[in-house]
Amino acid sequence: MTAAVTHRGARWIEHWEPEDEQFWESTGKKIANRNLWFSILAEHIGFSVWTLWSVIVLFMGKDYGFSAADKFLLVSTPTLVGGLMRLPYTWAVARFGGRNWTIISAGLLLIPTVLAAIVLHPGTSLGTFLIVAALGGVGGGNFASSMTNINTFFPEKRKGWALGLNAGGGNLGVAAIQLVGLLVIGTAGATAPRIVLYVYIPLIVVAAVCAALFMDNIANVRGDKGAMREVVKDAHTWVMSFLYIGTFGSFIGYSFAFGLVLQNQFGRTPLQAAAVTFLGPLLGSLSRPVGGWLADRIGGGKITFYTFVGMALATVVLILASSAKSLALFTVAFIVLFVLTGVGNGSTYKMIPAIFRAKARLAIEAGADKAAELRRSRRLSGALIGLAGAIGALGGLFINLAFRQSFADAKSGVPAFIGFLVFYGICFAVTWAVYLRKSATQPESVKSNGLALAGAEV
């Protein structure tokens, strides 16, 4: 049974064995679900703060004096910082405990939010805005620590749904802040962006307090500094990180850029853009748990492969719609692309614990200690979740920089979409080659790098 002990504060759980069915049903499930829901709340607010500037730029009219390229730079900056912050945030769970770090990371969200409320007016320099936007990147770090933490709470067969729900609920923060922005623009007008910030400041406080009151730390996760060093030596780490650039990098990149693309390519007003932009992140967030659920039942590799094929096809439609200047077709295709990124986010994250679980089974069959191998699989999957999350988030930076250059050179997003199409083609080819092709047909060099897991239900 579990035992909560005093260890640098209360709410530490010393014994945690979610793979033990009796333990899970009698004790673990209730605790895990409680931590999941409050983790979702904090991560949701984190995503809202991270993507704050995708909304703020819609309020920046001619009085601010910024070009389209300047605005794409503004939304790119927190994307970069958020991606980089995910690595230390992953380690922070082991150093401080999942509950404790959720409290701290939620409180840090107050810094960029309050500063934005202070500097947000015409006449502020672009450099000042870039600094404040960069601080908003702390919201991007919340995802990595939240996912690493929740990964430790759930048994393997429930990880796909749990991680998908945690991430999807967090991703909904993108749509939520865009809906708040739409409401503000529609009621108070495009000159009152501070109202958005005044909505979120008290919500940040609520998230931190709820984490303090209702979440727990798992003691056997604490102090695990070797997992990241070990996981970077595994070839799967770099394959999965690459694939996550394609799924989550696309989701977060398009979330930041969608409104600006509509304004610059189709001449939409801030209200017209805001009325549409929230739909993509909303549906993409809701589809993430579906991706995890499908991966639990069909296999993460298969779902990820077909998702990338679908993303490539949707990108082709975006190119055609852009050339035909069809706003309706462009909008529908973009929203479909968002939905597919959500499905892919769920399926790729399901693949990560499944890969290490498959390796653990092979080691156990070879005579290794079962409990030790299962603990190792949880450690390494948690480390890779954080690392892949960090690298994947940088895909959002690449997308916004690609759009910035595309509009600067061609006054259109088409060149950027062509680049994305090529990338998605590479992604589904890699997924097939590494995780779906029969291991017997793989080259010996691939097998020696530990990638031959095609038959392991990844």
C-alpha positions as CSV (number, residue, x, y, z in Angstrom):
1,M,0.0,0.0,0.0
2,T,1.1,3.6,-0.5
3,A,2.6,5.7,2.3
4,A,2.7,9.4,2.1
5,V,5.7,10.6,4.2
6,T,7.3,13.9,5.2
7,H,10.3,14.5,3.1
8,R,11.2,18.2,2.5
9,G,7.4,18.8,2.9
10,A,4.3,16.6,2.8
11,R,2.6,14.6,0.1
12,W,5.5,12.3,-0.8
13,I,4.5,8.7,-1.9
14,E,7.3,6.2,-1.1
15,H,5.8,3.1,-2.7
16,W,4.3,3.2,-6.2
17,E,3.8,0.0,-8.3
18,P,1.1,0.8,-11.0
19,E,1.8,-2.4,-12.9
20,D,0.6,-4.4,-9.9
21,E,-3.1,-4.8,-10.8
22,Q,-4.2,-5.2,-7.2
23,F,-2.3,-2.1,-6.1
24,W,-3.7,-0.1,-9.0
25,E,-7.3,-1.0,-8.4
26,S,-7.2,-0.6,-4.6
27,T,-5.0,2.5,-4.3
28,G,-3.2,3.7,-7.4
29,K,-6.0,4.6,-9.8
30,K,-7.6,7.2,-7.5
31,I,-4.3,8.9,-6.7
32,A,-3.2,8.9,-10.3
33,N,-6.4,10.3,-11.7
34,R,-6.4,13.1,-9.1
35,N,-2.9,14.1,-10.0
36,L,-3.8,13.9,-13.7
37,W,-6.7,16.4,-13.5
38,F,-4.7,19.0,-11.5
39,S,-1.7,18.5,-13.8
40,I,-4.0,19.2,-16.7
41,L,-5.2,22.5,-15.1
42,A,-1.7,23.8,-14.5
43,E,-0.5,22.7,-18.0
44,H,-3.5,24.2,-19.6
45,I,-2.7,27.6,-18.1
46,G,0.9,27.2,-19.1
47,F,0.0,26.6,-22.7
48,S,-2.2,29.7,-22.6
49,V,0.7,31.9,-21.4
50,W,3.1,30.3,-23.9
51,T,0.9,31.1,-26.8
52,L,-0.2,34.5,-25.4
53,W,1.6,36.4,-28.2
54,S,-0.3,34.6,-30.9
55,V,-3.3,36.6,-29.6
56,I,-1.5,39.8,-28.6
57,V,-0.2,40.3,-32.2
58,L,-3.8,40.4,-33.4
59,F,-4.2,43.6,-31.3
60,M,-1.1,45.2,-32.7
61,G,-2.5,47.6,-35.3
62,K,-0.7,50.3,-37.3
63,D,-0.1,52.4,-34.2
64,Y,2.5,49.8,-33.0
65,G,4.5,50.2,-36.3
66,F,5.4,46.5,-36.7
67,S,5.6,44.7,-40.0
68,A,4.3,41.1,-40.7
69,A,7.9,39.9,-40.3
70,D,8.2,41.6,-36.9
71,K,5.0,39.9,-35.7
72,F,6.2,36.5,-36.9
73,L,9.4,37.1,-35.0
74,L,7.4,38.0,-31.9
75,V,5.5,34.7,-32.0
76,S,8.6,32.7,-32.8
77,T,10.5,33.9,-29.7
78,P,8.4,32.2,-27.0
79,T,8.3,29.1,-29.2
80,L,12.2,28.9,-29.1
81,V,12.4,29.7,-25.4
82,G,9.6,27.3,-24.5
83,G,11.4,24.5,-26.4
84,L,14.7,25.1,-24.6
85,M,13.0,25.3,-21.2
86,R,11.6,21.8,-21.6
87,L,14.9,20.1,-20.8
88,P,15.5,21.7,-17.4
89,Y,11.7,21.3,-16.6
90,T,12.0,17.6,-17.3
91,W,14.9,17.3,-14.8
92,A,13.1,19.4,-12.3
93,V,10.5,16.7,-11.7
94,A,13.3,14.4,-10.5
95,R,15.0,17.1,-8.5
96,F,12.0,18.7,-6.7
97,G,9.1,16.2,-7.2
98,G,6.2,16.5,-9.6
99,R,3.8,18.3,-7.2
100,N,6.5,20.7,-5.9
101,W,7.6,21.6,-9.4
102,T,4.0,22.1,-10.6
103,I,3.6,24.7,-7.9
104,I,6.8,26.5,-8.8
105,S,6.3,26.4,-12.6
106,A,2.7,27.6,-12.3
107,G,3.9,30.6,-10.1
108,L,6.5,31.5,-12.7
109,L,3.8,32.2,-15.2
110,L,3.0,35.4,-13.3
111,I,6.2,37.0,-14.5
112,P,5.6,37.2,-18.2
113,T,1.9,37.9,-17.7
114,V,2.3,40.8,-15.4
115,L,5.2,42.3,-17.4
116,A,3.1,42.1,-20.6
117,A,0.3,44.0,-18.9
118,I,2.9,46.8,-18.1
119,V,4.6,47.2,-21.5
120,L,1.6,46.5,-23.8
121,H,1.0,49.9,-25.5
122,P,2.0,51.6,-28.7
123,G,5.5,53.1,-28.5
124,T,7.1,50.2,-26.8
125,S,10.1,49.1,-28.7
126,L,10.2,45.7,-30.5
127,G,13.2,44.7,-28.4
128,T,11.2,45.2,-25.2
129,F,8.4,43.2,-26.6
130,L,10.8,40.4,-27.6
131,I,12.2,40.2,-24.1
132,V,8.7,39.9,-22.5
133,A,7.6,37.4,-25.2
134,A,10.8,35.3,-24.5
135,L,9.8,35.2,-20.8
136,G,6.5,33.7,-21.9
137,G,8.4,30.7,-23.0
138,V,8.3,29.4,-19.4
139,G,4.8,28.3,-20.2
140,G,6.2,25.9,-22.8
141,G,8.3,24.2,-20.2
142,N,5.3,23.2,-18.2
143,F,4.4,20.6,-20.7
144,A,7.6,18.6,-20.3
145,S,7.5,18.4,-16.5
146,S,3.8,17.6,-16.5
147,M,4.1,14.8,-19.0
148,T,7.2,13.4,-17.3
149,N,5.3,13.4,-14.0
150,I,2.1,11.9,-15.2
151,N,4.0,9.1,-17.1
152,T,5.2,7.8,-13.7
153,F,1.7,7.5,-12.3
154,F,0.0,5.2,-14.8
155,P,0.6,1.6,-15.9
156,E,1.7,0.9,-19.4
157,K,-1.7,-0.2,-20.8
158,R,-3.2,3.1,-19.7
159,K,-0.4,5.5,-20.6
160,G,-1.7,6.3,-24.1
161,W,-5.0,7.6,-22.9
162,A,-3.5,9.3,-19.8
163,L,-0.7,11.0,-21.6
164,G,-3.1,12.0,-24.4
165,L,-5.6,13.4,-22.0
166,N,-2.9,15.3,-20.1
167,A,-1.4,16.7,-23.2
168,G,-4.7,17.4,-24.9
169,G,-6.1,19.2,-21.9
170,G,-2.9,21.3,-21.8
171,N,-3.0,21.9,-25.6
172,L,-6.6,23.3,-25.1
173,G,-4.9,26.2,-23.4
174,V,-4.0,27.5,-26.9
175,A,-7.6,27.5,-28.0
176,A,-8.8,28.9,-24.7
177,I,-6.6,32.0,-24.8
178,Q,-7.6,32.6,-28.5
179,L,-11.2,32.4,-27.5
180,V,-10.6,34.9,-24.8
181,G,-8.9,37.1,-27.3
182,L,-11.9,36.7,-29.7
183,L,-14.3,37.7,-26.9
184,V,-12.2,40.8,-26.0
185,I,-11.9,41.9,-29.6
186,G,-15.6,41.3,-30.2
187,T,-16.7,43.3,-27.2
188,A,-14.0,45.8,-26.0
189,G,-12.4,46.1,-29.4
190,A,-8.9,45.6,-30.8
191,T,-7.4,48.3,-28.5
192,A,-7.9,46.5,-25.2
193,P,-5.4,43.6,-25.0
194,R,-4.7,44.0,-21.3
195,I,-8.2,42.5,-20.5
196,V,-6.8,39.1,-21.8
197,L,-4.0,39.3,-19.2
198,Y,-6.3,40.4,-16.4
199,V,-8.3,37.2,-17.0
200,Y,-5.2,34.9,-16.7
201,I,-3.4,36.4,-13.7
202,P,-6.0,35.0,-11.2
203,L,-6.2,31.7,-13.0
204,I,-2.4,31.3,-12.6
205,V,-2.8,31.7,-8.9
206,V,-5.6,29.1,-8.8
207,A,-3.5,26.6,-10.7
208,A,-0.6,26.9,-8.2
209,V,-2.8,26.7,-5.2
210,C,-4.6,23.6,-6.5
211,A,-1.3,21.9,-7.2
212,A,-0.2,22.6,-3.6
213,L,-3.5,21.2,-2.2
214,F,-4.2,18.2,-4.3
215,M,-1.1,16.8,-6.1
216,D,1.6,14.3,-4.9
217,N,5.3,13.6,-5.4
218,I,6.6,10.1,-6.1
219,A,9.8,9.5,-4.1
220,N,11.4,6.8,-6.4
221,V,11.5,9.3,-9.3
222,R,13.5,11.8,-7.2
223,G,17.2,12.0,-7.7
224,D,17.3,10.1,-11.0
225,K,19.9,12.2,-12.8
226,G,21.3,9.3,-14.9
227,A,18.2,8.7,-17.0
228,M,18.8,11.6,-19.4
229,R,22.4,10.6,-19.9
230,E,21.4,7.1,-20.6
231,V,18.5,7.9,-23.0
232,V,20.5,10.1,-25.3
233,K,22.6,7.1,-26.2
234,D,19.6,5.2,-27.5
235,A,18.9,5.6,-31.3
236,H,15.1,5.6,-30.6
237,T,15.5,8.9,-28.8
238,W,16.5,10.7,-31.9
239,V,14.0,9.0,-34.2
240,M,11.1,9.8,-31.8
241,S,12.3,13.4,-31.3
242,F,12.4,13.8,-35.1
243,L,8.9,12.5,-35.5
244,Y,7.7,14.7,-32.7
245,I,9.0,17.8,-34.5
246,G,6.5,16.8,-37.2
247,T,3.5,16.3,-34.9
248,F,3.8,18.7,-32.0
249,G,6.1,21.1,-33.8
250,S,3.4,21.5,-36.4
251,F,0.7,21.9,-33.8
252,I,2.4,24.6,-31.8
253,G,3.9,26.3,-34.9
254,Y,0.5,26.5,-36.7
255,S,-1.2,27.6,-33.4
256,F,1.1,30.7,-33.3
257,A,1.0,31.4,-37.0
258,F,-2.6,30.7,-38.1
259,G,-4.0,34.1,-37.4
260,L,-1.1,35.9,-39.0
261,V,-1.3,33.8,-42.1
262,L,-5.0,34.6,-42.5
263,Q,-4.3,38.3,-42.0
264,N,-1.4,38.5,-44.4
265,Q,-2.5,36.0,-47.1
266,F,-6.2,36.7,-47.2
267,G,-6.4,40.2,-45.7
268,R,-8.5,39.2,-42.7
269,T,-9.2,41.8,-39.9
270,P,-8.2,40.9,-36.3
271,L,-11.8,40.0,-35.5
272,Q,-12.2,37.9,-38.7
273,A,-8.9,36.1,-38.0
274,A,-9.6,35.5,-34.3
275,A,-13.1,34.1,-35.1
276,V,-11.4,31.2,-37.0
277,T,-7.9,30.7,-35.4
278,F,-9.2,29.1,-32.2
279,L,-10.9,26.2,-34.1
280,G,-7.6,24.6,-35.2
281,P,-5.9,24.4,-31.8
282,L,-9.3,23.4,-30.2
283,L,-9.9,20.4,-32.5
284,G,-6.2,19.5,-32.5
285,S,-6.2,19.4,-28.7
286,L,-9.4,17.3,-28.6
287,S,-8.0,14.8,-31.1
288,R,-4.8,14.2,-29.1
289,P,-6.4,11.8,-26.6
290,V,-8.0,10.1,-29.5
291,G,-4.6,9.6,-31.0
292,G,-3.4,8.0,-27.7
293,W,-6.5,5.8,-27.5
294,L,-6.1,4.6,-31.1
295,A,-2.4,3.9,-30.5
296,D,-3.4,1.8,-27.4
297,R,-5.6,-0.4,-29.6
298,I,-4.0,-0.4,-33.1
299,G,-0.4,0.5,-32.4
300,G,1.4,3.9,-32.2
301,G,3.6,3.2,-35.2
302,K,0.6,2.6,-37.5
303,I,-1.3,5.6,-36.3
304,T,1.7,7.8,-36.6
305,F,2.4,6.6,-40.2
306,Y,-1.1,7.3,-41.4
307,T,-1.2,10.6,-39.6
308,F,1.9,11.8,-41.5
309,V,0.4,10.6,-44.8
310,G,-2.8,12.6,-44.0
311,M,-0.8,15.7,-43.0
312,A,1.1,15.6,-46.3
313,L,-2.2,15.4,-48.2
314,A,-3.7,18.3,-46.2
315,T,-0.6,20.4,-47.0
316,V,-1.1,19.7,-50.8
317,V,-4.7,21.0,-50.4
318,L,-3.3,24.1,-48.6
319,I,-1.0,24.8,-51.5
320,L,-3.8,24.4,-54.0
321,A,-6.1,26.6,-52.0
322,S,-3.5,29.3,-51.6
323,S,-2.9,29.3,-55.4
324,A,-6.6,29.5,-56.1
325,K,-7.1,32.2,-53.3
326,S,-9.9,30.1,-51.8
327,L,-10.3,31.1,-48.2
328,A,-12.9,28.5,-47.5
329,L,-10.9,25.6,-48.8
330,F,-7.7,26.9,-47.1
331,T,-9.4,27.2,-43.7
332,V,-10.9,23.7,-43.9
333,A,-7.6,22.2,-44.9
334,F,-5.8,24.0,-42.2
335,I,-8.2,22.8,-39.5
336,V,-8.0,19.2,-40.8
337,L,-4.2,19.6,-40.5
338,F,-4.6,20.7,-36.9
339,V,-6.7,17.6,-36.1
340,L,-4.1,15.3,-37.6
341,T,-1.3,17.0,-35.6
342,G,-3.3,16.2,-32.5
343,V,-3.8,12.6,-33.4
344,G,-0.1,12.3,-34.2
345,N,0.9,13.9,-30.9
346,G,-1.1,11.3,-29.0
347,S,0.3,8.4,-31.0
348,T,3.9,9.4,-30.9
349,Y,3.8,9.9,-27.1
350,K,2.2,6.5,-26.7
351,M,5.1,5.0,-28.7
352,I,7.8,6.3,-26.3
353,P,6.8,4.2,-23.2
354,A,5.9,1.3,-25.5
355,I,9.5,1.2,-26.9
356,F,11.1,0.9,-23.5
357,R,8.5,-1.5,-22.3
358,A,9.3,-3.7,-25.3
359,K,13.0,-3.5,-24.5
360,A,12.2,-4.4,-20.9
361,R,10.2,-7.5,-22.0
362,L,13.2,-8.7,-24.1
363,A,15.5,-8.2,-21.1
364,I,13.2,-10.0,-18.7
365,E,12.9,-12.9,-21.2
366,A,16.7,-13.1,-21.2
367,G,16.7,-13.4,-17.4
368,A,16.9,-9.9,-16.1
369,D,15.1,-8.8,-12.9
370,K,11.5,-7.9,-13.8
371,A,11.0,-5.2,-11.2
372,A,14.3,-3.5,-12.1
373,E,13.7,-3.6,-15.8
374,L,10.2,-2.1,-15.4
375,R,11.5,0.7,-13.3
376,R,14.2,1.4,-15.8
377,S,11.6,1.5,-18.6
378,R,9.7,4.1,-16.7
379,R,12.8,6.2,-16.0
380,L,13.9,6.2,-19.6
381,S,10.5,6.8,-21.1
382,G,10.1,9.8,-18.7
383,A,13.4,11.2,-19.8
384,L,12.7,10.7,-23.5
385,I,9.2,12.3,-23.1
386,G,10.9,15.4,-21.8
387,L,13.7,15.4,-24.4
388,A,11.4,14.8,-27.3
389,G,9.0,17.4,-26.1
390,A,11.9,20.0,-26.1
391,I,13.1,19.1,-29.5
392,G,9.6,18.8,-30.9
393,A,8.7,22.3,-29.7
394,L,11.5,23.7,-31.7
395,G,9.6,22.6,-34.8
396,G,7.2,25.4,-34.0
397,L,10.1,27.8,-34.3
398,F,11.0,26.5,-37.7
399,I,7.5,26.8,-38.9
400,N,7.2,30.4,-37.9
401,L,10.6,31.3,-39.3
402,A,9.6,29.6,-42.5
403,F,6.4,31.6,-42.7
404,R,8.3,34.8,-41.9
405,Q,10.8,34.2,-44.8
406,S,8.1,33.0,-47.1
407,F,5.9,36.2,-46.7
408,A,9.0,38.4,-46.8
409,D,10.2,36.9,-50.1
410,A,7.0,35.8,-51.9
411,K,4.2,37.6,-50.0
412,S,2.6,34.2,-49.7
413,G,2.9,31.1,-47.5
414,V,3.1,28.7,-50.4
415,P,7.0,28.3,-50.3
416,A,6.7,27.4,-46.6
417,F,4.0,24.9,-47.2
418,I,6.1,23.2,-49.9
419,G,8.9,22.8,-47.4
420,F,6.5,21.3,-44.9
421,L,5.2,18.9,-47.5
422,V,8.7,17.5,-48.1
423,F,9.3,17.2,-44.4
424,Y,6.0,15.2,-43.8
425,G,7.0,12.9,-46.6
426,I,10.3,12.2,-44.8
427,C,8.5,11.6,-41.5
428,F,6.1,8.9,-42.8
429,A,9.0,7.2,-44.6
430,V,11.1,7.1,-41.4
431,T,8.1,5.8,-39.4
432,W,7.6,3.0,-41.8
433,A,11.3,2.1,-42.1
434,V,11.9,2.0,-38.3
435,Y,8.7,0.8,-36.7
436,L,6.5,-0.8,-39.4
437,R,8.9,-2.7,-41.7
438,K,9.4,-6.3,-40.6
439,S,12.6,-6.5,-38.5
440,A,13.8,-9.4,-40.6
441,T,14.1,-7.2,-43.6
442,Q,16.0,-4.4,-41.8
443,P,19.8,-4.0,-42.4
444,E,22.1,-5.5,-39.8
445,S,23.4,-1.9,-39.0
446,V,19.9,-0.8,-38.1
447,K,19.4,-3.8,-35.8
448,S,22.7,-3.1,-34.1
449,N,21.5,0.4,-33.3
450,G,18.5,-1.0,-31.4
451,L,15.9,0.0,-33.8
452,A,14.5,-3.4,-34.8
453,L,11.2,-3.3,-32.8
454,A,8.7,-3.6,-35.6
455,G,7.0,-6.6,-34.1
456,A,7.0,-5.2,-30.5
457,E,3.6,-3.5,-30.5
458,V,5.2,0.0,-30.6
